[in-house]
Amino acid sequence: MQAGGPDPSALRVRMTLSAQAEQAAKPGWRHYFNRQMLICVSLGFSSGLPLFILYNLLSAWLKVEGVDLKAIGLFALVGFPYTWKFVWSPLMDRFQFPLLGRRRGWMLVTQAALLAAVAGLGFLSPKTELTAIVFLCGVVAFLSASQDIVIDAYRRELLSDQQQGSGTAVFVNAYKFSTLVPGSLSLILSDFLSWQLVFIITALFMLPGILTTLLISEPRIYGVPPKNLREAVVLPFKEFITRRGWSHALLILAFIFLYKLGDSMATSLATPFYIDLGFSRTQIGLIAKNAGLWASLAGGILGAVWLEKTGVNRGLWIFGVLQALAILGFAILAKTGMSTWMLGAVIGMEAFSVGLGTAAFTGYIATTTDPRYTATQFALFTSLAAVPRTFFNAATGYIVAQTGWFTFFILCFVLALPGMMLLPKIAPWREK
């Protein structure tokens, strides 16, 4: 190749994406309901399940067993691996397991280990083995973060740029849909079965993801995979910083940190909040099943179509407003008290709007990554997005103790605004 000539690997990436774009442009229902979208559904469910076990089922379990609300809030710190997963993501780009390949091998190992670890939680007692529970929850968080690294990379490589919006909407709503297992089914079962059986049954819902991993094929490879750890670590960060300069890179990182801050805090103690209002676990489970189920399905279908038509940029604006309004729903519920229809409205609004906001946000992250460095760059961005969920959420129990639920949710609404204020620079409305 002559000096200063085009990079062959970059040309191959652009040619491949161009071919995908032509295919993605074909109209019809098959564009939204095809093999790629079905894969996104299954992997989205598998990706979301461990997180919602930690943040929904775990908090309900600890609350029922008499653990202090402040201590329950501190359990958000077990999500520490989500904020540092970019550290070991280069290893998952560089190395692979035999037979299954680079992406599927890591998926299968993390999914099987998650099934065992979640089932193991039920054999511990919060009253006498809280330290062991903290440790095992940390293991679940590490495995879950690792699964997210490889699933995010697989999805980015599976979908074209034109499919990222609709594919991510389907993925994220399946991700949110998985909360119905620990947030609904498991809560109902806990009124009739031992916690040991509840955690075993919940863990078995990892099986669809494992089966999917065994059936799918490895995604296409953009460019040449890193030959050594130095390439796996240095090149993804160098490409991101030099793409448009330091100032724009920092602006992107600030937006990623702030966009989901408010709704992340608002939903971190949702189940203890419902219990404090006087709802039984069965009531919460049944209402979440009905309101959350249909809202998630509607969000998944409409989100895929809307993001395909409007583009990720406008999706960030529209869905950002909706997810902020969902936070105010929690504040209204705190004022109205124990109201069954209001609880259904709040859960439905959260499942619909916050799921859509997350879809647009994750779609934005996907299109911001370079396909040659998918795992590492995706892990960097999603790690930063997980910082509020881990560290700010750890303080939510103390904030509620000082302010009460209503003021807490108003504060969460205010914290949702700074990320929205960055949209004119990050995702201009007129740029589709």
C-alpha positions in Angstrom: 0.0 0.0 0.0 1.3 3.5 -0.9 2.1 5.9 1.9 -0.9 8.0 2.8 -3.2 5.6 0.9 -6.5 4.4 2.4 -6.5 1.8 5.2 -7.8 -1.5 3.6 -9.4 -2.6 6.9 -11.3 0.7 7.2 -12.4 0.4 3.5 -13.7 -3.1 4.2 -15.6 -1.9 7.2 -17.3 0.9 5.2 -18.1 -1.4 2.2 -19.6 -4.0 4.6 -21.7 -1.3 6.4 -22.8 0.1 3.0 -24.1 -3.4 1.9 -25.8 -3.8 5.3 -27.5 -0.3 4.8 -28.9 -1.4 1.5 -30.4 -4.5 3.0 -31.7 -2.6 6.1 -33.4 -0.1 3.8 -35.8 -2.7 2.5 -39.3 -2.0 3.8 -41.8 -4.5 5.3 -42.4 -6.3 8.5 -39.4 -8.6 8.0 -37.2 -5.5 8.6 -38.5 -5.4 12.2 -39.2 -9.1 12.8 -36.3 -11.2 11.6 -33.5 -13.4 12.9 -31.4 -10.5 14.1 -34.3 -9.1 16.1 -35.1 -12.5 17.7 -31.4 -12.8 18.8 -31.7 -9.3 20.3 -34.8 -10.3 22.2 -33.2 -13.4 23.7 -29.8 -11.8 24.5 -31.6 -8.7 25.9 -33.5 -10.9 28.4 -30.4 -12.8 29.4 -28.5 -9.5 29.9 -31.1 -7.8 32.0 -32.1 -10.7 34.3 -29.0 -10.7 36.6 -29.1 -6.9 37.1 -32.8 -6.9 38.1 -32.2 -9.8 40.4 -29.6 -7.6 42.2 -31.7 -4.5 42.2 -35.3 -5.9 42.5 -35.4 -9.3 44.0 -32.4 -8.8 46.3 -33.8 -5.6 47.8 -37.2 -7.2 48.4 -35.6 -10.3 50.0 -33.4 -8.1 52.3 -36.4 -5.9 53.2 -38.6 -8.9 54.2 -35.8 -10.4 56.2 -35.5 -7.2 58.3 -32.3 -5.6 56.9 -32.2 -1.9 57.4 -33.1 0.3 54.4 -29.8 2.2 54.6 -27.9 -1.1 54.3 -30.2 -2.1 51.4 -29.2 1.1 49.6 -25.5 0.3 50.2 -26.0 -2.9 48.3 -25.9 -0.8 45.2 -22.2 -0.9 45.6 -22.1 -4.5 44.6 -22.6 -3.1 41.1 -19.0 -1.8 41.2 -17.9 -4.2 38.4 -20.3 -2.5 36.0 -18.3 0.8 36.3 -14.9 -0.9 35.7 -15.7 -3.5 33.0 -13.7 -1.6 30.5 -10.6 -2.7 32.4 -11.0 -6.4 31.5 -12.9 -5.9 28.2 -9.7 -5.9 26.1 -9.1 -9.5 27.3 -12.5 -10.5 25.9 -11.5 -8.8 22.6 -8.1 -10.5 22.5 -8.7 -14.1 23.7 -11.3 -16.7 22.8 -12.4 -20.1 23.9 -12.0 -23.1 21.5 -14.9 -24.4 19.4 -17.5 -21.6 20.2 -15.3 -18.6 19.1 -14.5 -15.2 20.6 -18.0 -13.9 21.3 -20.1 -17.1 21.9 -17.4 -18.7 24.1 -17.4 -15.8 26.6 -21.2 -15.6 26.5 -21.6 -19.3 27.3 -19.1 -19.2 30.2 -20.6 -16.1 31.9 -24.2 -17.3 31.4 -23.6 -20.8 32.9 -21.7 -19.2 35.8 -24.5 -16.7 36.4 -27.0 -19.5 36.7 -25.0 -21.2 39.4 -24.2 -18.0 41.3 -27.8 -16.8 41.4 -29.1 -20.2 42.5 -26.5 -20.1 45.3 -27.9 -16.9 46.8 -30.9 -18.8 48.1 -28.8 -21.0 50.3 -27.6 -18.0 52.4 -29.4 -16.2 55.2 -29.5 -12.4 55.4 -29.7 -12.6 59.2 -26.5 -14.6 59.7 -24.6 -14.6 56.5 -24.8 -11.0 55.2 -21.1 -10.8 54.4 -21.3 -14.0 52.3 -24.3 -12.5 50.4 -22.4 -9.3 49.7 -19.5 -11.4 48.2 -21.7 -13.6 46.1 -23.7 -10.6 44.9 -20.3 -9.1 43.8 -19.6 -12.3 41.9 -23.0 -12.1 40.2 -22.3 -8.4 39.3 -18.9 -9.3 37.9 -20.2 -12.1 35.7 -23.2 -10.0 34.6 -20.9 -7.1 33.6 -18.7 -9.5 31.7 -21.8 -11.0 29.9 -22.8 -7.4 29.0 -19.4 -6.7 27.5 -19.6 -9.6 25.0 -23.3 -9.3 24.3 -23.0 -5.6 23.5 -20.0 -6.4 21.2 -22.0 -9.2 19.5 -25.0 -6.9 19.0 -22.9 -4.1 17.6 -21.3 -6.5 15.1 -24.6 -8.3 14.3 -26.6 -5.1 13.4 -25.8 -2.5 10.7 -25.7 1.2 11.7 -29.2 1.6 10.2 -30.5 -1.3 12.4 -28.9 0.0 15.6 -31.9 2.1 16.6 -34.6 -0.5 16.0 -32.4 -3.4 17.1 -31.4 -1.7 20.3 -35.0 -0.8 21.1 -35.9 -4.5 20.8 -32.9 -5.5 22.9 -33.5 -2.9 25.6 -37.2 -3.7 26.0 -36.4 -7.4 26.2 -33.8 -6.3 28.8 -36.5 -4.4 30.7 -39.0 -7.2 30.2 -36.7 -9.5 32.1 -37.5 -7.5 35.3 -40.9 -9.3 35.3 -39.1 -12.5 36.5 -37.4 -11.1 39.7 -39.8 -8.2 40.0 -43.1 -10.1 39.6 -42.9 -13.9 39.3 -40.3 -14.3 42.0 -42.1 -11.9 44.4 -45.3 -13.9 44.0 -43.6 -17.2 44.5 -41.9 -15.9 47.6 -45.3 -15.7 49.3 -45.7 -19.5 48.8 -42.2 -21.0 48.5 -38.9 -20.8 50.4 -36.4 -18.2 49.3 -34.1 -21.1 48.3 -36.6 -22.4 45.8 -37.3 -18.9 44.6 -33.7 -18.2 43.7 -33.3 -21.6 42.0 -36.3 -21.0 39.8 -35.2 -17.5 39.0 -31.7 -18.7 38.1 -33.2 -21.2 35.6 -34.4 -18.3 33.5 -30.8 -18.0 32.3 -31.4 -21.1 30.2 -33.0 -19.4 27.1 -29.9 -17.2 26.8 -27.6 -20.3 27.0 -29.6 -22.1 24.4 -29.5 -19.0 22.1 -25.7 -18.8 22.5 -25.4 -22.5 21.4 -27.6 -22.0 18.3 -26.3 -18.7 16.9 -23.2 -18.2 14.8 -20.2 -15.9 15.4 -20.7 -12.4 14.0 -18.6 -10.9 11.2 -15.2 -9.5 12.1 -14.4 -5.9 11.1 -10.8 -5.4 10.3 -8.2 -7.5 12.0 -8.7 -8.6 15.6 -6.0 -7.3 18.0 -2.8 -9.4 17.8 -1.7 -8.7 21.3 -2.9 -7.0 24.6 -1.2 -3.7 23.7 -3.3 -3.4 20.6 -6.4 -4.5 22.4 -5.9 -1.8 25.1 -4.3 1.2 23.4 -6.0 1.4 19.9 -9.6 1.7 21.1 -8.9 4.6 23.4 -6.6 6.3 20.9 -9.2 6.1 18.2 -12.0 7.6 20.4 -9.8 10.5 21.6 -8.4 11.4 18.2 -11.7 11.0 16.3 -12.8 14.6 17.0 -10.5 15.8 19.7 -10.3 15.8 23.5 -13.1 18.4 24.0 -15.7 16.4 22.0 -14.6 13.2 23.7 -15.2 14.7 27.1 -18.6 16.1 26.1 -19.7 12.6 25.0 -18.5 11.1 28.3 -20.3 13.8 30.3 -23.5 13.1 28.4 -23.2 9.4 28.9 -22.7 10.0 32.7 -25.7 12.3 33.1 -28.5 11.1 30.7 -29.8 8.2 32.9 -28.8 9.6 36.3 -32.3 10.7 37.4 -34.3 7.7 36.5 -31.5 5.3 37.6 -31.8 6.8 41.2 -35.6 6.9 41.1 -36.0 3.2 40.3 -33.2 1.9 42.6 -35.4 1.6 45.6 -38.8 1.1 43.8 -39.7 -2.2 45.5 -38.9 -1.1 49.1 -40.9 2.1 48.2 -44.0 0.0 47.2 -43.6 -2.1 50.3 -43.4 1.0 52.5 -46.7 2.3 50.9 -48.4 -0.9 52.2 -48.5 -3.1 49.1 -47.9 -6.8 49.6 -45.3 -8.7 47.5 -48.1 -10.5 45.6 -49.9 -7.2 44.8 -46.6 -5.7 43.5 -45.9 -8.8 41.5 -49.4 -9.0 39.9 -49.5 -5.3 39.1 -46.0 -5.4 37.7 -46.9 -8.4 35.6 -50.0 -6.8 34.1 -49.0 -3.1 33.8 -45.3 -3.8 33.1 -45.9 -6.6 30.6 -48.1 -4.7 28.2 -46.2 -1.5 28.5 -42.9 -3.3 27.8 -44.4 -5.0 24.7 -45.8 -1.7 23.4 -42.5 0.0 24.1 -40.6 -2.7 22.3 -42.7 -2.6 19.2 -43.2 1.2 19.0 -39.6 1.9 20.0 -38.2 -0.1 17.2 -40.5 1.6 14.6 -40.0 5.1 16.1 -36.3 4.9 16.3 -36.1 3.6 12.7 -38.2 6.5 11.5 -37.0 9.4 13.7 -33.4 8.3 14.2 -31.4 8.0 17.4 -30.9 11.7 17.9 -34.6 12.6 18.0 -35.3 9.5 20.0 -32.9 10.9 22.7 -35.0 14.1 22.9 -38.5 12.5 22.8 -37.8 9.6 25.1 -35.7 11.7 27.4 -38.7 13.8 28.2 -40.9 10.7 28.7 -38.4 9.1 31.1 -38.2 12.4 33.1 -42.0 12.5 33.4 -42.0 8.9 34.6 -40.0 10.0 37.6 -42.7 12.5 38.5 -45.1 9.6 38.5 -43.3 8.1 41.5 -43.6 11.5 43.3 -47.3 11.6 42.7 -47.7 8.0 44.0 -45.8 9.1 47.1 -48.4 11.7 47.7 -51.5 9.6 46.9 -50.3 6.7 49.0 -51.6 3.1 48.6 -53.5 3.3 45.3 -53.7 0.2 43.2 -54.5 2.0 39.9 -51.9 4.6 40.5 -49.2 1.9 41.2 -50.2 0.3 37.8 -49.9 3.6 36.0 -46.5 4.3 37.5 -45.1 0.8 36.7 -46.6 1.0 33.2 -45.2 4.5 32.6 -41.8 3.4 33.8 -41.7 0.2 31.7 -42.8 2.1 28.6 -40.9 5.4 28.7 -37.7 4.5 30.6 -37.3 1.5 28.3 -37.6 3.8 25.3 -35.1 6.3 26.8 -32.7 3.5 27.4 -33.1 2.1 23.9 -32.3 5.5 22.3 -29.4 6.0 24.7 -27.9 2.5 24.1 -28.4 3.0 20.3 -26.5 6.2 20.6 -23.6 4.4 22.4 -23.6 1.7 19.7 -23.3 4.2 16.8 -20.5 6.1 18.7 -18.3 3.0 18.8 -15.9 2.0 16.1 -16.8 -1.5 14.8 -13.1 -2.5 14.9 -12.9 -2.0 18.7 -16.5 -2.9 19.7 -16.0 -4.7 23.1 -13.6 -2.2 24.6 -15.2 1.1 23.5 -18.8 -0.2 24.3 -17.6 -1.3 27.7 -16.0 2.1 28.4 -19.2 4.0 27.6 -21.5 1.6 29.4 -19.2 1.6 32.4 -19.4 5.3 32.7 -23.2 5.1 32.4 -23.2 2.6 35.3 -21.4 5.0 37.7 -24.6 6.8 38.8 -26.4 3.5 39.2 -23.6 2.2 41.5 -22.3 5.1 43.5 -25.2 7.6 43.5 -27.7 4.8 44.1 -25.7 3.6 47.2 -26.7 6.9 48.8 -30.4 6.7 48.0 -31.3 5.0 51.3 -29.7 7.8 53.3 -31.4 10.5 51.1 -34.8 9.0 51.6 -34.2 8.8 55.3 -33.6 12.5 55.4 -36.0 13.8 52.8 -38.9 11.3 52.5 -40.0 9.7 49.3 -41.7 12.7 47.7 -38.8 15.0 47.9 -36.4 12.3 46.9 -38.3 11.7 43.6 -38.4 15.5 42.9 -34.6 15.5 43.4 -34.3 12.6 40.9 -36.4 14.6 38.4 -34.1 17.6 38.7 -31.0 15.4 38.2 -32.5 14.2 34.9 -32.3 17.7 33.4 -28.5 18.3 33.0 -28.2 15.3 30.5 -31.1 16.7 28.5 -29.4 20.1 28.3 -26.4 18.6 26.5 -28.6 17.2 23.7 -28.2 20.3 21.3 -24.4 19.5 21.2 -24.5 15.8 21.4 -27.5 14.9 19.3 -28.8 17.9 17.3 -32.5 17.6 16.5 -32.0 18.3 12.8 -29.3 15.7 12.4 -31.1 12.3 11.8 
